[in-house]
Amino acid sequence: MIPRPPKILFTAFKPFAGRPVNGSETIIKFLKTWKSPYKIKTVVMDVLWGEVERAGLAAVKSFGPDMVFAVGEGNGDFVKLETVGANLRGGADNAGETATGEIEQGGPSKRLSRFCCSMTDPREFAFPVSISADAGIYLCNNALYTFLGTKVRRVLFVHIPPQGSVKNEKYTGAILPIVKDLLKSNFPWIE
């Protein structure tokens, strides 16, 4: 019997904080056309409080993924694999709405990521890759914490460098090998 292809839900965010582009959206647009051995669904979310819970959780429910692979822009020229989602939020979204306090009232103070990370030598990638235990308190952390509250077996949030003025092809070419490597480490039987 041939096993079905793993179902991967990729999520990303639209631009925020006056940035003209969000690199996570660039990556997700490419993944929609990628001829891969995985069954892929993509969701690009507005940078609004409540959007993860509305659009992200709706996609989890309708698609039933084996993995949620969430992506968002961070700071600096490095990739961070986030390992902890904190039950804390803060900051103003793109509509000027400010959120503070817990993401989930009475929920656990933190949730640990569920993914395998036996990567190729990270020095082979265009950007340094590191493990992080602090996803911040903005919408990226909100996404990680919320997705970790589902029954999805593998949940990963990756902060990627801001795209800025880098052309889509060059940016995607730098990030995609990291995405592929993370998928391979979680689904090693897939060629």
C-alpha positions as CSV (number, residue, x, y, z in Angstrom):
1,M,0.0,0.0,0.0
2,I,1.3,3.4,-0.9
3,P,1.0,5.9,1.9
4,R,-0.8,9.1,1.1
5,P,1.3,12.3,0.7
6,P,1.6,14.2,4.0
7,K,-0.7,17.2,4.2
8,I,1.1,20.4,5.0
9,L,-0.7,23.6,5.9
10,F,1.5,26.6,5.2
11,T,0.5,29.9,6.8
12,A,1.9,33.4,6.3
13,F,1.1,37.0,6.9
14,K,0.5,40.0,4.7
15,P,2.8,43.1,5.0
16,F,2.8,45.0,8.3
17,A,4.5,47.9,10.0
18,G,4.7,49.9,6.8
19,R,6.7,47.2,5.0
20,P,5.9,47.0,1.3
21,V,6.1,43.2,1.2
22,N,6.1,40.3,3.7
23,G,8.6,37.6,2.8
24,S,6.4,34.9,4.3
25,E,3.7,35.8,1.7
26,T,6.3,35.6,-1.0
27,I,7.3,32.1,0.1
28,I,3.7,30.9,0.4
29,K,2.8,32.2,-3.1
30,F,5.7,30.1,-4.5
31,L,4.6,27.0,-2.5
32,K,1.2,27.2,-4.1
33,T,2.9,26.4,-7.4
34,W,5.6,24.0,-6.2
35,K,5.4,20.5,-7.6
36,S,6.1,18.7,-4.4
37,P,5.5,15.2,-3.0
38,Y,3.3,16.8,-0.3
39,K,-0.4,17.8,-0.4
40,I,-0.2,21.5,0.3
41,K,-2.7,24.1,1.4
42,T,-1.7,27.7,1.9
43,V,-3.3,30.5,3.9
44,V,-2.1,34.1,3.9
45,M,-3.5,36.0,6.9
46,D,-4.1,39.7,7.5
47,V,-2.0,41.2,10.3
48,L,-5.0,41.5,12.5
49,W,-5.7,40.3,16.0
50,G,-8.2,37.4,15.7
51,E,-7.2,36.5,12.1
52,V,-5.2,33.4,13.2
53,E,-8.1,32.1,15.2
54,R,-10.5,32.9,12.3
55,A,-8.7,32.0,9.1
56,G,-5.9,29.8,10.5
57,L,-8.0,27.5,12.6
58,A,-10.6,27.3,9.9
59,A,-7.9,26.0,7.5
60,V,-6.8,23.4,10.2
61,K,-10.4,22.2,10.6
62,S,-11.2,22.0,6.9
63,F,-7.8,20.6,5.7
64,G,-6.8,18.3,8.6
65,P,-3.1,18.7,8.1
66,D,-0.3,16.4,9.3
67,M,1.8,19.5,9.9
68,V,1.2,23.3,10.3
69,F,4.2,25.1,8.9
70,A,3.7,28.7,9.9
71,V,6.0,31.4,8.5
72,G,6.5,35.1,9.4
73,E,9.0,37.8,9.1
74,G,11.3,38.4,12.0
75,N,14.2,40.8,12.5
76,G,17.8,40.4,11.3
77,D,19.4,38.3,8.6
78,F,18.8,34.9,10.1
79,V,16.1,32.2,10.3
80,K,14.7,31.2,13.7
81,L,12.9,28.0,14.4
82,E,10.6,28.9,17.2
83,T,10.2,26.2,19.9
84,V,7.9,27.9,22.4
85,G,4.6,29.7,22.0
86,A,3.8,31.9,25.0
87,N,0.2,32.6,26.2
88,L,0.9,36.3,25.8
89,R,0.1,38.9,23.2
90,G,0.8,42.6,22.7
91,G,1.1,45.3,20.1
92,A,-1.1,47.1,17.6
93,D,-2.2,45.3,14.4
94,N,-2.6,46.8,10.9
95,A,-6.0,48.2,11.8
96,G,-4.5,49.9,14.9
97,E,-6.2,47.5,17.3
98,T,-4.1,46.8,20.4
99,A,-4.2,43.5,22.1
100,T,-2.7,42.7,25.5
101,G,-2.8,39.9,28.0
102,E,-3.4,36.2,27.4
103,I,-4.1,34.7,24.0
104,E,-6.2,32.0,25.7
105,Q,-7.8,33.0,29.0
106,G,-6.7,30.4,31.6
107,G,-4.6,28.5,29.0
108,P,-1.2,27.1,29.8
109,S,1.6,29.8,30.1
110,K,3.5,28.2,27.2
111,R,3.2,25.4,24.6
112,L,6.2,23.6,23.1
113,S,6.6,23.2,19.4
114,R,6.1,19.7,17.9
115,F,8.5,19.1,15.0
116,C,11.7,17.2,14.2
117,C,14.8,19.3,13.5
118,S,17.6,17.0,12.2
119,M,18.7,19.4,9.5
120,T,21.4,19.3,7.0
121,D,24.4,21.3,8.1
122,P,22.9,24.8,8.6
123,R,26.1,26.4,7.2
124,E,25.0,25.2,3.8
125,F,22.0,27.7,3.8
126,A,22.0,31.3,2.6
127,F,20.9,32.5,6.0
128,P,22.1,31.2,9.5
129,V,19.5,29.0,11.1
130,S,19.0,28.9,14.9
131,I,16.6,27.5,17.5
132,S,14.7,30.1,19.5
133,A,12.6,29.9,22.6
134,D,11.2,33.4,22.2
135,A,8.7,34.0,19.4
136,G,7.9,37.5,20.9
137,I,4.4,38.6,21.7
138,Y,3.1,39.7,18.4
139,L,1.0,37.8,15.8
140,C,3.7,35.2,15.1
141,N,3.7,34.1,18.7
142,N,-0.1,34.2,18.6
143,A,-0.1,31.9,15.6
144,L,2.4,29.4,17.2
145,Y,0.5,29.3,20.5
146,T,-2.8,28.9,18.8
147,F,-1.7,26.2,16.3
148,L,-0.1,24.3,19.2
149,G,-3.5,24.2,20.9
150,T,-4.8,22.0,18.1
151,K,-4.5,18.3,17.7
152,V,-2.1,18.7,14.7
153,R,0.8,16.4,15.3
154,R,3.6,18.6,13.9
155,V,3.5,22.4,14.4
156,L,6.4,24.7,13.5
157,F,6.8,28.4,13.3
158,V,9.7,29.8,11.4
159,H,10.8,33.5,11.5
160,I,12.5,34.5,8.3
161,P,14.5,37.6,7.5
162,P,12.6,40.6,6.1
163,Q,12.4,40.5,2.3
164,G,12.8,44.2,1.9
165,S,13.8,45.0,-1.7
166,V,15.2,41.6,-2.5
167,K,13.6,40.2,-5.7
168,N,11.1,37.4,-5.2
169,E,13.2,34.8,-7.1
170,K,16.3,35.5,-5.1
171,Y,14.5,35.6,-1.8
172,T,12.6,32.3,-2.5
173,G,15.8,30.7,-3.6
174,A,17.4,31.5,-0.3
175,I,14.5,30.4,1.9
176,L,13.2,27.4,0.1
177,P,16.1,25.0,0.8
178,I,15.5,25.5,4.5
179,V,11.8,24.8,4.1
180,K,12.5,21.6,2.1
181,D,15.1,20.5,4.6
182,L,12.7,20.9,7.5
183,L,10.0,19.0,5.7
184,K,12.4,16.2,4.9
185,S,13.4,15.9,8.6
186,N,9.8,15.6,9.6
187,F,8.8,13.2,6.7
188,P,12.0,11.3,6.0
189,W,10.2,8.6,3.9
190,I,9.2,11.2,1.3
191,E,11.5,11.5,-1.7
